[in-house]
Amino acid sequence: MAEKIVFFEMKKDWQQDYVAKKLAGLDGLSFDEKCIHDAAESSLKDAALVSVFINSRADKKLLEKLPKARLIATRSTGYDHIDVVAAKARGIAVATVPTYGENTVAEHTFALILSLSRNLRRAYFKTRDNDFSLDGLMGFDLKGKTLGVVGTGHIGLHVIHMARGFGMTVIAHDVKEQTFLSEVMDFRYVSLEELLSTSDIVSLHVPYMPQTHHLINSGNISKIKRGAILINTSRGGLVETAALVKALDEGIFAGAGLDVLEGEELILEERRLLATAEDKEAWGKIQVALKNHVLLTRDNVIYTPHMAFYSEEAVRRILDTTIQNIRNFLQGRPANIIS
């Protein structure tokens, strides 16, 4: 009997057709537009291999509803939405997509940088209101400015390459320094404190994990160069929301370009949270969501809905790797597994 394979968070569009064609010959394949935590139990109880995206929360409680699961193939590089420890305890392997769009996310990073450096949001709203004056729209050149890149993995290195093309000075921070590449690409490694205190633009490109939780926080915002810009295309949890609001209020940050927000999934679940506001943890989450709303109303904050990865080419690469992860697992050659 064929094992049931379910792709969650996949709308009825070309992606379903693409996956179905690539996995032709495998019986038991189905699709569910819902996140895995919102799916009917009938979609879960017989699923042996499941694929999820970043909005699906596969926590310990959810995993208990997957009695037959052997593999969770997430269509992302990050896996903080999956309880890997609980999955391992249940004998469920977790596969990721290690690389798919280094240039894609780096390009989006610079889209955010340029939008802020040239005041595109302010300009858009002014002209939409038939105000064509240049008041408040003076921007600044990137050439000669210092870009601080936190995290020099695949995406961070692409950002550095692009920054050098703009004539920027680049400094970086990473727990694993790549000295040879820093020499070849003409950037230097510094401490996080020095990066924050000297960068005109700070761009985050590290994974979310306990060690990187609130990397930008109320304890270090005072060390940031006054008037700097923050860019985050990684994970919202890297930045303490309250600290970011305070830094913007006090002019420490002149602006922020955010593709992610701390607890961004809560914006979609506010009604449920409000219904359980007597719960202390839920109330804490509501407070974060409300502070996020405060951020989104500012004209010096540009927010995009976690779409830095979202180009046709990158999505195809994500699907191809996920499909191969599933095939490899079924063939007894698991790849890209989180240990």
N, C-alpha and C positions, 0 to 999 in steps of 0.2 A: 504493500500500500504506500502510495506517495506521501511524503511529508508535506504538511501544510506550510506554505511560505506566504507571509503577509507583509505588504508594504503599507505602513501607516503614514499619515500626513502627505498623501499624494493625491492631488486633485485630478479630475478627469480631463486631462489635456495630453499634449504630445508626450509627456514623461511616462504616463502609463503605457502608451503604445510602444514607446522606445524600450521600456523594461520588458514588456510582454514579448516583443520581438527578439530581444537579446536572450531571454530565458525560455524561448520556445523549446518545447520538448520536455520541460519540467512540469509535471502535473502538480496540482495543489496550489498554484499561484493565484493570489487575490490581492485586491487593493482596498484600502479604507481611507477616506478623506480625513477622518478624525485623528486627533492626537491619540497615542496609545492609551493614555490615562482617561480619555473620554469614550473610548470604544466600548461596544457591547461585549459582555463577557463571552458571548458565543464566538466572537472574533478572536478571543484570546485562548480559550481553553484547549484548543487542538493545535495551536500554532507551534511549529517546531523551529522555524527560522523566521525572525521578524526584522524588518528594517524600519528605523525611525529617523526623524529629523530633530532639530534642536528644540522644538517646542514640546516634544513628548517627554514626560517625566517618568522614567522607569525607576522608581524608588523600590524599596524593599517590599512595601505593601502591594505595589503593582506586580512585582515579580512573582508574588505568591499566586497570582491569577494566571500564570503561565506555566502550568505543571509539566508541559511537554517541551518547553523551549530548550533549545541547545545552542542557539546563536542569536545575538542581537547585533545587527550590522547597522551602525549609525552612519548616516550620509553626511558626516562632518568630521573635521579633524578633532575638535574638542569633544569631550565626553562627560562633562560635569553634570549633564542631565540624566546620567545613568549611574545607579549605585553599583559600581564595579565590584566592590567587596561582597555585597549581597548576591550579585550575579555569580561570582566565583564560588560562593558557598553553595549555590544551587546547581553548580556544574554548567553554568551558562557562559559561553565564551562571548567576548565583546570585540567586534572588529570596527576599525575606524578607516577614514580616508586620510592618510598621512599628508598628502599633497594634492592639490587640485587647481589652485588659482593664486599662486604667489603674485603674479603680475596683476591679476584681477583685483585683489584686495589692495595691493599697493596703488593701483590706479585710483581706486575709490578713496584711499587715504589722501591722495593729492587733490582729488575733487573737493574734499572737505577743506583741505588747507587753502586752496585757491578761493573757495567760496568765502572763507573768512578773511583772507588777506585782501580781497578786493570788495568786501562788503556786499556780496551778491544778494543775500537775503534782504537786507535793508533796501537795496536798489530796486529789487523786484516789487516790494510792497509800496515803495514811494511812487514808482512809475505806474503801478496798477491803480493808484489813487490820483493819477494825472499830475503828479508832482515830479517834474523833470529837473529840479535843481540838484546841484551836487553837494548840498549841505549834508554833512555827516557821512559822506561816502568816500572820503580820502582813504585809500588803502596803503599798502606797503609792498615793496619789492621783496621777493624771496632771495634774490642774489645777495650774498654777503651775510645772510642771517644764519644763525646756528640752529640746526635741527638735532634734537636729542631723541635717539631711537632706543627704546627700552625693549630688548629682545632682538637678537640678530639671527633668527632662524630664517627659513626660506622667504617669508614675507618681509621681515625686517631688512634683509639684504636687498630685496628688490626696491624697497622704499629708499634705502641709502643710495642705490644706483641712480634712481630718478632724481634724488636731491642733489647729487653731484652734477647732474645735467642742468639743474637750475642755478648752479654756481653757489650752492650753499656749503657752509662748513658743517661737518657732521661729527657728532660724538655719540657714543653708544654705551649701553650698560647691559651686561649679560653675565649670569653666573658661570657660563661656559664661553670663555673668550676665544675667538678664532683669529689669532694673531696674524697668520699669513694673509687672510682675507682683508684684515684691517689695513695692512700695508699695501696690498694690491688695489683696494678700493678707496684708499686715502681717507680713512676715518680712524679715530682713536677711542679706546675704551676708557671710561672713567667710572668713578663711584656713582651710585644713584643720587647721592646728595649733591655732587658736583654737577651732574647732568641737570638736575632740577634748578639749580641756582644760576646756571649759565645759558640754558637753552631758550631761544625765542619761541620755539615750537617743540612741544613734547609729544611724541607719538608712541602709543603702547602696542606692542606686538608679542606679548607673552601669553601662554596658556593660563587658564584659570585653575588654581589649585590652592590648597591651604597656605602654601608659602607666598602666593601672590595675591591673596585676598586683601582688598583695600590697600593696594600698593601705593595709591595716592590717597592720603588720609589726613585727618585733622592734626596729626602729629607732625606731618612734614610739609603741609601747604605753606607754612610761613617761610620755608626755605626756597620756594619757587621764585624765579626771577619775575619781578613785578611787570605785568603787561604781557606775559607769555600766553600762548594758546595751547590748549590741550586737545589732542586727537585720540580717540579710542575706537578702533575697529576690531578689537579682540573680544573681550567679554566684559559685561557691565560690572561684575563683581570686583574688577581690578580697582575701581574708583568708589570711594565712600561718598554716597550721594550728598549727605549733609555737608561734608567737607567741600565738595565741588560748589554747592550753592553758596556757601560762605565765601569761598575764594572768588567767585564771580561778584558777589555782593560788595566785597572789599576791594575789588579791582586787582587782585593778585593775578587772576586769569582775566585777560581781556576778552576771551571768547573760548568756545569749545565746539568741536566737531565730533559728534557722537553717532556711531552706527549701532551702538549697544547701550543699554541702560541697566543699572543694577535692578534685578527683579523685574525685568521688562515683561515677563510673562504675566505679571500681576495686573498690568494695565488691561489685559483681556479678561481678567477674572475679578474685577472689582466688586461686582454684585455679589458673587459668592463670598468674598472676603468680608464685605459689609454685613452679610447675614451671620457671620461667625465672629463679629468684632469683639465679643466677650472673651474670646481666646487671646491670651497675651501675645503669642507669637503672630497670630493673624493681624492683631492691631499694629505690631511692629512693621509688618509687611505693608499695611495700608499707609503708614506714615512714609515709607520709602516711595510708594506709588504716588502719593500726593506731592512729595518733593520733586519727583520726576516731572509731574505736570507743571510745577513752577519753572523747572528748567526749560520746558518746551515752549513757554510763552515768551522767552527772552529773544530779542532781536540779534543778540550776539552768540546765540547757540543754534547750531544747525544739527538737526537730528534726522537720520534716515533709519528705516525700520529693519535693521539687521539684514541689509541687502548688499554689503560690500562684496560678497561672493557671487552675486546674482547676475552673471552674464551667461549667455547661452552656451558659450564654450566651456566655462567652468562647471556649469550644471551637468553638461554631458560627461565631463571628466569625473565628476562625483558619482554619477550613475554607473559609468563604466567600471570604476574601482569597486563600488558596492556590489555590482553584479559579479565581478571576478572574485570578490571576497566570499560570496555565497557559493559560487561554483567550486572554488578551492576547498571550502569547508566540506562540501558534499563529497568531494573527491579524496578527502582525508589529508589534504595539504593546506591546513588553515594558514592564512596570511593576515598581516596587519592586526594581530590580536594584541589587546592590552593585557600585559602579564599581571 
